[in-house]
């Protein structure tokens, strides 16, 4: 039996078909990143190849970009092409303006953006989804073939325990627009320019605390963020999520999500498979914090 076509090769073929629909020459397409979405650069345009069945979400991302920019929050712009959204084999391809040379935001810059985002009223011309931190996790855990049976059973039990605790929190006392995947790399700063929000696929309505968890966990659980940088983040936002009674639960959920992401890549990547084993050992308490997890 022949091996499946690599994700990148399959996505490139889809990108080229979408480029024809949108009036773009894909000759110089370059792979930027293969993750939840597969990202290509085509000259001064970025093409994002989404997962099958996510056309509605892709349409919403285009609307979110336009709405945030109109609200005064600089956000990646939709490309000026004939069809900024094309659908090929049930996979949406969206086209965006390439952001010029840039760096990741500082923690304080990220906090400033989040404070402004959380203060926005919900859009009136379209509906944002409710944030669902467990969306898709159980499916990946149950369907990925390279997970040992005992590891799968433990991970499912861990997932279900966290879900039960989250459900018992009840509705949030405050629900706001959230980014959903807030870290420095999703707020980029062009040379001499203002910070720009990117990766809009998880923008939703939810607990504002969720947007503070990644930075807080980087500081408390991974030692990836210095005390000074974390305090700058707290000062710029105006609150310290580590003092919230729900902090540990939300951090555990985020770390489960990071582990399941590695699991989703493990059948095609040995480095991801190694990370799954390491991250499971951390979650089980076999390795003391601060943890060291490699980026994928």
Number of C-alpha atoms within 10 A of each C-alpha: 3 4 5 8 9 9 12 15 11 11 24 19 12 19 27 18 18 26 24 13 16 19 12 18 12 19 10 10 18 15 17 13 14 16 13 13 16 20 24 24 20 19 15 11 19 22 29 23 26 23 17 12 13 15 19 9 17 24 17 18 20 21 17 22 22 16 18 18 16 11 14 10 18 18 24 24 19 20 19 12 15 11 17 20 23 24 21 16 10 13 20 24 30 27 27 21 17 17 17 12 10 15 14 17 22 19 22 19 20 26 26 18 22 21 17 13 19 20 13 14 10 15 14 8 8 11 12 20 14 15 19 12 18 16 9 11 18 14 11 13 21 14 11 16 14 12 19 11 11 9 15 17 14 14 22 16 12 16 19 14 12 18 15 10 13 17 10 9 10 8 11 11 6 9 16 18 25 27 26 22 20 24 20 20 16 18 26 25 22 15 11 8 10 15 25 21 25 19 18 21 20 19 20 21 20 24 20 22 22 21 23 28 25 19 24 22 23 18 18 19 16 15 15 17 17 12 12 10 16 20 16 17 23 21 14 18 20 12 16 17 21 18 9 11 9 14 19 15 15 23 22 17 21 19 19 22 18 17 24 23 19 23 26 24 20 20 14 13 14 11 14 21 19 14 21 24 16 18 25 18 14 19 18 12 10 11 14 11 13 15 17 14 14 12 9 14
